[in-house]
Amino acid sequence: MSLLKGNLASIEAVISLILGASLIALATHFFARKDIFGYLFHESATIGYLLIAELALSVLAALLLVYRHVSYLEGGALVDQPPY
């Protein structure tokens, strides 16, 4: 069971890094264009929805990290080590 708890932190860290990197890549691509809103919601709605989904997943990952940190400070940590 302790092996699973230790790997949980590693899995969450990898997911957060992937989400963050892909969000930065998408945002860099879109903000390089002059008409960002026209591009996102008229020319390619699918890409716009993907960017919104990326943003939502990144916020969810950040909330999970905050939850883990607060639960660690209160003594009810999900893992046996600090979340960072």
C-alpha positions as CSV (number, residue, x, y, z in Angstrom):
1,M,0.0,0.0,0.0
2,S,2.8,2.4,0.8
3,L,4.3,1.8,-2.7
4,L,1.0,2.9,-4.2
5,K,0.9,6.0,-2.0
6,G,4.5,6.9,-3.1
7,N,3.7,6.5,-6.8
8,L,0.6,8.6,-6.5
9,A,2.6,11.7,-6.0
10,S,4.8,10.9,-9.0
11,I,1.9,10.2,-11.3
12,E,0.2,13.5,-10.3
13,A,3.5,15.4,-10.9
14,V,3.8,13.9,-14.4
15,I,0.2,14.7,-15.3
16,S,0.6,18.3,-14.0
17,L,3.8,18.7,-16.1
18,I,2.2,17.4,-19.2
19,L,-0.9,19.6,-18.8
20,G,1.2,22.6,-18.1
21,A,3.5,22.1,-21.1
22,S,0.7,21.4,-23.5
23,L,-1.2,24.5,-22.2
24,I,1.8,26.7,-22.7
25,A,2.4,25.3,-26.2
26,L,-1.3,25.9,-27.2
27,A,-1.4,29.3,-25.7
28,T,1.8,30.4,-27.4
29,H,0.5,29.2,-30.7
30,F,-2.8,31.0,-30.3
31,F,-1.6,34.3,-28.8
32,A,0.9,34.6,-31.7
33,R,-2.2,35.3,-34.0
34,K,-3.7,38.7,-34.2
35,D,-7.4,37.7,-34.1
36,I,-7.3,35.1,-31.3
37,F,-11.0,35.0,-30.6
38,G,-12.0,34.8,-34.3
39,Y,-9.6,32.0,-34.8
40,L,-10.7,30.0,-31.7
41,F,-14.4,30.2,-32.1
42,H,-15.0,30.6,-35.8
43,E,-12.2,29.2,-37.9
44,S,-11.5,26.1,-35.7
45,A,-14.0,25.6,-33.0
46,T,-12.5,22.2,-32.1
47,I,-9.1,23.7,-31.3
48,G,-10.8,26.4,-29.2
49,Y,-12.6,23.7,-27.2
50,L,-9.4,21.8,-26.7
51,L,-7.8,25.0,-25.3
52,I,-10.7,25.5,-22.9
53,A,-10.4,21.8,-21.8
54,E,-6.7,22.2,-21.3
55,L,-7.3,25.2,-19.1
56,A,-10.0,23.4,-17.1
57,L,-7.7,20.4,-16.6
58,S,-4.8,22.7,-15.5
59,V,-7.1,24.4,-13.0
60,L,-8.2,21.0,-11.7
61,A,-4.6,19.9,-11.3
62,A,-3.8,23.1,-9.4
63,L,-6.7,22.5,-7.1
64,L,-5.6,18.9,-6.5
65,L,-2.2,20.2,-5.5
66,V,-3.6,22.7,-3.1
67,Y,-5.9,20.0,-1.6
68,R,-2.9,17.7,-1.1
69,H,-0.9,20.5,0.5
70,V,-3.7,21.4,2.9
71,S,-4.4,17.8,3.8
72,Y,-0.7,17.3,4.5
73,L,-0.6,20.3,6.8
74,E,-3.6,19.1,8.7
75,G,-2.1,15.6,9.2
76,G,-4.5,13.7,6.9
77,A,-2.1,13.4,4.0
78,L,-2.8,11.1,1.0
79,V,0.9,10.2,0.9
80,D,3.6,9.9,3.6
81,Q,5.6,12.8,2.2
82,P,5.0,16.5,1.4
83,P,3.3,17.2,-1.9
84,Y,6.3,19.0,-3.3
